[in-house]
Amino acid sequence: MQFVYIVVIGLHVMAGVFWAGTTMAVARDPDIRAERFFRPQMGAAVLVFLTGILLWYFFHEAAFGSMEKVLALGIVTALIAAGVQGALVGSASRRLAGADAAAQTELRAKMTRGERIAGGLLVITVLCMATARMF
Ligand code: HEM
């Protein structure tokens, strides 16, 4: 069983670091083409949620103490981040192809706004995940 825990935690942390890290990088630099990251980010988010649910089932199903409250806060901010990314970045990146220069500028501004909001929320998620066991 130990081996399963190691694989699940490894996948969880790697996918989470990719999702949060690329979101923050794209949010900081609008010259990075956010649309190229969107699908891998959403794929990583799905993996984070699936492995996170497994971790909850393995280690936290029995009680809802202060550690679980901190984890839950991180999970809620991650859920909102995924929603914001899907709504703002996803919809804008789909409309980019075929848009004229003025529309592209507008769509890119919308994508950057989405990445910034999601990046801020994922900062809270990472802090909660990393510190939860100290509560
Ligand atoms: C950017 C997103 C995320 C990152 C970077 C991340 C990272 C981490 C890290 C580093 C830990 C290990 C903490 C420790 O052992 O002290 C952890 C634990 C955990 N994460 Fe996440 N996480 C993310 C999102 C999520 C989500 C969305 C869920 C739930 C759906 C979740 C559920 C959990 C659970 C239940 C644990 C506790 C595991 C244990 O008790 O050892 N995480 N996470």
Boltz pocket constraint, residues with backbone or C-beta under 6 A from the ligand:
constraints:
  - pocket:
      binder: B
      contacts: [[A, 12], [A, 13], [A, 15], [A, 16], [A, 17], [A, 19], [A, 20], [A, 48], [A, 49], [A, 50], [A, 51], [A, 52], [A, 53], [A, 55], [A, 56], [A, 59], [A, 60], [A, 71], [A, 74], [A, 75], [A, 78], [A, 79], [A, 122], [A, 125], [A, 126], [A, 129], [A, 130], [A, 131], [A, 132], [A, 133]]
      max_distance: 6.0
